[in-house]
Amino acid sequence: MKAVHLRDGREVTIRKALKEDAAAMIAFYNAVAGETDFLSFGKNEFVMSLEEYERFIESACPENNAILIIATIDDEIASIASITSNQKKRYKHVGTLGIVIAEKYCGLGLGRKLMEELIDWAKLNETTTKIDLVTREDNARAIELYKKVGFEVEGRLRNDCYSNGVYYDTIVMGLLI
């Protein structure tokens, strides 16, 4: 567990997700998905059952190359962040990063703190040598943050996302550790 402070002075607790967090995490995903169009699912489209998500949390980190963390403020989930990795020998050195932040905590430095936490973790886990991520082309604030912490654009998937009648490209980014 780690405590950090946002730009507005509020304290955030960052810790590994536990099976007991599953219900709150599902509710968080379903609520936050209605706040942004940048996730791969919309409001109330996170359909994993409580039991399925509990099993996912318990099995999410089978080795030292995967982590699932939550950031809380006053016992409320502000963000969920992860690095997931393929366990096949040829690909287990690559972690895929994902971060979801509640809109009311955006712009306060939480994303950067979580990125730094996950990058530091990856540097120490003795397996991960690359982190990749994908984001929609119009997610300018996120792309700017990713570049600031060292990610580089590696590619573009054309018309990869369809939302509200519009096709968007997906930007693929990577960071060598």
N, C-alpha and C positions, 0 to 999 in steps of 0.2 A: 504494500500500500504506500502511496506517495501523495503528499499534499502540495499543490501548486496554487498560484494566485492569478486571477484574470486581471486584465487591464483596469477593471472597475473595482479591484480589491477583493472580490469574492474568492473564497477558498474552494478549490475543487479537489476532490479525492479521486485518485486514479488507482484502480485495482483490477485484478483478474476477475472475470465474470465467474459466478458460481451457479450451480444448478438451481439454487433457491432464487436467483434473479430472473429466471425464465419468464414468468408471467409479466413482470414489469418491463422486461426487454421487448416482449411481443407487443405490449401496449405502446411502448415508446416508438417502435418501428411503425406501427399502424397510424399513430398520431403524427409523427414527423413526416411521413410520406405524403401527408396532405398539405404540408407546408412548403414543399419544394417539388419541382418537376425534374430534378437531377438524379433521383434514385431510379433503380431498375424496376421499381414497383410503385403503385399509387396508394392513396389512403385506403386502409383496411384490406389491402391486397397481400399482406404478409400472412399467409394461410397455414403456417406450420402449427400443429396442435401443441398444447402445453407439454404433453408427454414427449412428443417428437423433439421439441426444442430443448427440453431438459436433457434428452439423450445426446442431442447435438452439442450442447455445452460440455457435457462430460467427455465426449469423444473428439472435441474440436482441436485439442492439442495433444495428439498421440505421441509426438516426439518433440524435441526441443526447437523445431523450426516453425511452430505455429503458436499464436497467442490471441486471446479474445479478452479485451479489457473494457471496463465501463468507467466513465467519469461521472461523479455525482456531485451535486450542490445541494446541501441541506437534505440529504437522503433522496433526492429526485435525480433520475438519470438525465444528464445533460448531453451525453454522447456515448456511442458505442464504437469501438475501433478494433481492428483486427489485422493480423497478417496470417493468411492461410497458405499452406504449401502442399503441393503434390508429394506423396510419399514414395513415388517411383524414383529409383536411384538416379536416373538421368535428369530429373527435374526438381529434386528435393532442395536444391540450393536456391531456388527462386521462390520468393514469398510474394503473395498478392495482397496489397494493402487496401483496406476499405475503412472509411470513416463516415459516420452519420452524426450530425450535430443538430440539436434542436434550434430552431430559428432564433429564439430569444437569447441564445448564447453565441450566435455568430458575430464575428467582428470584434471579439473581446480577447483574441489570442489563444483560445482553446484549441483550435485546429493545429496551430503551430506547435503547441506544447505536446499534443498527442502524437503528431508526426515525429517530433524529436524523441519522444519516449519510445515509439516503435522502432525508429532507426537505431537508437542506442541499444535496444533489446536485440535487434537483428545483428548488430556488430559483435555482440557478446555470446550469441547462441552456438557458435562453432559450426554452423551448417549453412546459414543464409549468406550468399555472396551477392545477391541481386534482389531488389524489391521492384515489383512492377505495379501499375495501377491503370485503370481506365476512367475517363471522365468525358462528359459530353462537351463538344466544341464550344458551346456558349457559356460554360461554367468558368467564366474569366477569373473570378476571385479565387477559386480553388486552383486553377492552373497557375496563377501567379504565386500562390503559396508553395505549390509543388516545385516550381522552378527555384524559389528562394532557398528551399532546403536541399537542392541539388538534383532533382529529377530533370531528365531531358526527354523531349518528345522523340519517340521511336517510330511512330507510325500513325496512320489515320485509317479508320474503318468507315468507308463512305456509306451514307444513308443507313447506318447501323441501328439507330433508334428512331422510333416513330411515336410522337406524342402530340395530342391535340391537333391532328391533321397536318403535322409538319415532320419531315425527315431531318435528322441531325446526324452529323458525323461523330464518331467516338474517337477520342485522342488516346493513344497508348503511350504511356510514359514509363521510364525506368531509371533506377538509381543503382549504380554498382557500389557495393560496400567495400 
